[in-house]
Amino acid sequence: MSFVRGVFVGGVSLLLALSSAGCGDDSEGLAKCEELGELCHDTATDLGQECHELGHESDASLCEERYDECIAECQPSD
């Protein structure tokens, strides 16, 4: 019985470690999504509107991938 319990506890520990490993990346990506959704809200360009919609879709990896492009498009000009 202790072998089965050891396998179960080990499996649960492994799942918890794997599930928390990417949390930092996802939360950073989601913060970028939120920023794009807000910053690109009132842009007049097609790309700006695409970035605005991307932000509201909350796809963390896609927001990180397109973040620099969207920030450059949506930042107010001085």
C-alpha positions as CSV (number, residue, x, y, z in Angstrom):
1,M,0.0,0.0,0.0
2,S,2.8,2.4,0.7
3,F,4.2,2.0,-2.8
4,V,0.8,3.0,-4.3
5,R,0.6,6.0,-2.0
6,G,4.2,7.0,-2.9
7,V,3.4,6.8,-6.6
8,F,0.2,8.8,-6.1
9,V,2.0,11.5,-4.0
10,G,4.9,11.6,-6.5
11,G,2.5,12.0,-9.4
12,V,0.5,14.8,-7.7
13,S,3.7,16.6,-6.8
14,L,4.9,16.4,-10.4
15,L,1.6,17.7,-11.7
16,L,1.7,20.6,-9.3
17,A,5.3,21.5,-10.3
18,L,4.5,21.4,-14.0
19,S,1.3,23.4,-13.7
20,S,3.0,26.2,-11.7
21,A,6.1,26.3,-13.9
22,G,4.4,28.4,-16.6
23,C,2.4,30.7,-14.3
24,G,4.9,33.6,-14.5
25,D,4.9,33.5,-18.3
26,D,1.1,33.4,-18.6
27,S,0.6,36.2,-16.1
28,E,3.1,38.4,-17.9
29,G,1.5,37.6,-21.3
30,L,-2.0,38.3,-19.9
31,A,-0.7,41.7,-18.5
32,K,0.5,42.5,-22.0
33,C,-2.9,41.5,-23.4
34,E,-4.6,43.9,-20.9
35,E,-2.2,46.7,-21.9
36,L,-2.9,46.2,-25.6
37,G,-6.6,46.1,-25.1
38,E,-6.5,49.5,-23.3
39,L,-3.8,51.2,-25.2
40,C,-5.1,50.3,-28.6
41,H,-8.8,51.1,-27.8
42,D,-9.1,54.3,-29.7
43,T,-6.7,53.7,-32.6
44,A,-7.9,54.6,-36.1
45,T,-5.8,52.1,-38.0
46,D,-6.7,48.5,-39.0
47,L,-3.6,47.2,-37.2
48,G,-4.4,49.2,-34.1
49,Q,-7.9,47.7,-34.0
50,E,-6.5,44.3,-34.6
51,C,-4.1,44.8,-31.6
52,H,-7.1,46.1,-29.5
53,E,-9.1,42.9,-30.3
54,L,-6.0,40.7,-29.7
55,G,-5.7,42.2,-26.2
56,H,-9.3,41.3,-25.4
57,E,-8.9,37.7,-26.6
58,S,-6.4,37.1,-23.7
59,D,-4.1,34.7,-25.7
60,A,-1.0,35.3,-23.6
61,S,1.5,33.8,-26.0
62,L,0.1,35.7,-29.0
63,C,0.1,39.0,-27.0
64,E,3.7,38.4,-26.1
65,E,4.6,37.6,-29.7
66,R,2.9,40.7,-31.2
67,Y,3.4,43.1,-28.2
68,D,6.3,45.2,-29.7
69,E,4.5,45.6,-33.0
70,C,1.2,46.6,-31.3
71,I,2.9,49.0,-28.9
72,A,4.6,50.8,-31.7
73,E,1.3,51.1,-33.6
74,C,-0.8,52.2,-30.7
75,Q,1.5,54.5,-28.7
76,P,0.4,58.2,-28.9
77,S,2.8,60.2,-31.0
78,D,4.6,63.1,-29.3
